Each structure stands twice: as C-alpha cells, then as structure tokens.
C-alpha cells in the first residue's frame, strides 16, 4: 500500500469508521508524527545540516572575498584616477610652460633679428654716406685739379700773351677760391 506510516494510520482510522473530525485527537497519529519529526531532525542534523552550513559558510566567505577585492580594486582605481588626473595637470602645465618659453624665445629672436637688421642697415647707410662723401671729395679734388690745370693752361696762354707772372698767379688763386670746398 503506502510507505508512509502516518498516512497509513490516517487511512486506517478513516476505514474503521470512527467519526473523527478535525477536532478529534488521535494519540497514535500524534506519537508517530512526533517520532517521525524527531527522526527527520536527527537525520537532517547528522547528514544535511553540517554540509548545508559548510556550503553557506563557504559562500559567505567567497562573497566576503569578492566584496573585499571589489573594495580594493575600487580603491586602486580611485588612486590611479587621481594619479592620472595629476599627470594630466602636470602635462598641461608643462605644455603651457613650453608654449610660453617658445613664445618668449620667438619674441627675443625677433627682437634680436630686428636689432641686428637695424644695426646692419645703419652701418650700410653710414658706409654709403662715407663712400658718397669720399667720392664727392675726390670728385671735387679732381674737378679742382682739372680746373686748376685748365686755369693754368689758360693763364699760361694769357700770361705769355699779356700778363705778368704775378698777375697770372693772382688770377688763378682767385679762380680757385671761387670753387666750392669739400
């Protein structure tokens, strides 16, 4: 029939025709229920409780390890993020310093080149002025020399024809004095 004694006892009492209702107490059934519960509790304590507790403790430990490693990873990630932000700030500062230095050097180089070009232009202008002045003096000296030669030739012709040597000399000197000086 059935393998459960409690069910068997219930069926037996029902078949006997005992007018048992819900409020009737059957002491045999109660004793068997208590015995079976004690047996079930004993078997569960010996066979199932320790392994179940071990599994629960193992799971608890693995969860705790996972949570601890997650906290550690989060702390490391936060530290790396802070370090990364600091590196970026340093790189930004270095970039700004390099740009400022490059601009400063470019301004200095431009100023140096302008000063050098201005000085070179002034030197060239001075050399050109000096050369012009020297050529002007040379030209005037050459003109004076040629004028003096012409004057002497002219004077020689005049002298030979009508003037005394002193009058010729005075005439040449007067003519040379009228020429512009360098």
C-alpha positions in Angstrom: 0.0 0.0 0.0 1.6 3.2 1.2 5.0 3.6 2.6 4.3 6.5 4.9 3.0 5.2 8.4 1.2 8.5 9.2 -0.8 8.2 6.0 -1.4 4.6 6.7 -2.6 5.4 10.2 -4.9 8.1 8.9 -6.4 5.7 6.3 -6.8 3.0 8.9 -8.7 5.3 11.2 -10.9 6.5 8.4 -11.7 3.0 7.3 -12.7 2.0 10.8 -15.5 4.4 10.6 -14.6 6.3 13.6 -16.4 9.5 13.2 -13.3 11.5 13.5 -13.5 15.1 12.7 -10.9 17.8 12.6 -11.0 18.4 16.3 -10.6 14.7 17.3 -7.2 13.8 18.6 -5.7 10.5 17.6 -2.9 9.7 20.0 -1.3 7.1 17.8 -1.0 9.5 14.9 0.4 12.2 17.2 3.1 9.9 18.6 4.1 8.7 15.1 4.2 12.3 13.9 6.5 13.3 16.8 8.7 10.2 16.3 9.0 10.9 12.5 9.8 14.5 13.1 12.5 13.6 15.6 13.9 11.0 13.2 13.8 13.6 10.4 15.5 16.2 12.6 18.2 13.7 13.7 18.9 12.6 10.1 19.0 16.2 8.9 21.3 17.2 11.7 23.7 14.4 11.1 23.6 14.2 7.3 22.3 17.6 5.9 22.9 20.3 8.5 26.7 20.3 8.6 27.2 20.2 4.8 24.5 22.8 4.4 26.2 25.1 7.0 29.6 24.4 5.3 28.2 25.4 1.9 26.6 28.5 3.4 29.8 29.5 5.2 31.9 28.8 2.1 29.5 31.0 0.0 29.7 33.7 2.7 33.5 33.6 2.6 33.6 33.8 -1.2 31.2 36.7 -1.1 33.3 38.5 1.5 36.4 37.9 -0.5 34.7 39.2 -3.6 33.4 42.3 -1.8 36.9 42.9 -0.3 38.6 42.5 -3.6 36.0 44.9 -5.2 36.7 47.5 -2.5 40.4 47.1 -3.0 40.0 47.3 -6.8 37.8 50.4 -6.3 40.5 52.0 -4.1 43.2 51.2 -6.6 41.1 52.6 -9.4 40.5 55.7 -7.4 44.2 56.1 -6.7 45.0 55.5 -10.4 42.4 58.1 -11.4 43.8 60.7 -9.0 47.3 59.9 -10.3 46.1 60.1 -13.9 44.5 63.5 -13.2 47.7 64.7 -11.6 49.7 63.6 -14.6 47.3 65.3 -16.9 47.6 68.5 -14.9 51.4 68.3 -14.9 51.4 67.7 -18.6 49.1 70.7 -19.1 51.4 72.9 -17.0 54.5 71.6 -18.9 52.7 72.3 -22.2 51.9 75.9 -21.1 55.4 76.4 -19.9 56.8 75.1 -23.2 54.5 77.3 -25.2 55.3 80.4 -23.1 59.0 79.7 -23.4 58.7 79.2 -27.1 56.8 82.5 -27.5 59.3 84.2 -25.3 62.2 82.8 -27.3 60.5 83.8 -30.6 59.9 87.3 -29.3 63.6 87.5 -28.2 64.8 86.1 -31.5 62.6 88.6 -33.4 63.8 91.5 -31.3 67.4 90.3 -31.9 66.9 90.0 -35.6 65.3 93.4 -35.8 68.1 95.0 -33.8 70.7 93.2 -35.9 68.9 94.3 -39.2 68.6 97.8 -37.9 72.3 97.9 -36.9 73.3 96.4 -40.2 71.1 99.0 -42.1 72.7 101.8 -40.1 76.2 100.5 -40.8 75.4 100.2 -44.5 73.9 103.7 -44.5 77.0 105.1 -42.7 79.3 103.3 -45.2 77.2 104.6 -48.1 77.3 108.2 -46.7 81.1 107.9 -46.1 81.6 106.5 -49.5 79.5 109.2 -51.1 81.3 111.9 -49.1 84.7 110.4 -50.1 83.7 110.2 -53.7 82.4 113.8 -53.5 85.7 115.0 -52.1 87.6 113.0 -54.8 85.4 114.4 -57.5 85.8 118.0 -56.2 89.5 117.5 -55.9 89.6 116.1 -59.4 87.5 119.0 -60.7 89.7 121.5 -58.8 92.7 119.8 -60.2 91.3 119.9 -63.7 90.1 123.4 -63.3 93.4 124.4 -61.9 95.1 122.7 -64.8 92.8 124.5 -67.3 93.2 127.7 -65.5 97.0 127.3 -65.6 96.9 126.5 -69.3 94.6 129.4 -69.9 96.7 131.6 -67.7 99.8 130.4 -69.4 98.4 131.4 -72.7 97.2 134.7 -71.3 100.5 135.2 -69.5 102.5 134.5 -72.4 100.4 136.9 -74.3 99.9 139.8 -71.9 100.1 139.3 -68.2 102.9 139.4 -65.8 103.6 136.2 -63.7 102.2 137.8 -60.5 99.0 138.8 -62.2 98.7 135.4 -63.6 99.2 133.8 -60.2 96.6 136.1 -58.6 94.1 135.4 -61.3 94.5 131.6 -60.8 94.2 131.8 -57.0 91.1 134.0 -57.2 89.6 131.5 -59.6 90.4 128.5 -57.3 88.9 130.3 -54.3 85.6 130.7 -56.1 85.3 126.9 -56.4 83.2 125.2 -53.8 85.1 123.4 -51.0 84.5 119.8 -49.9 
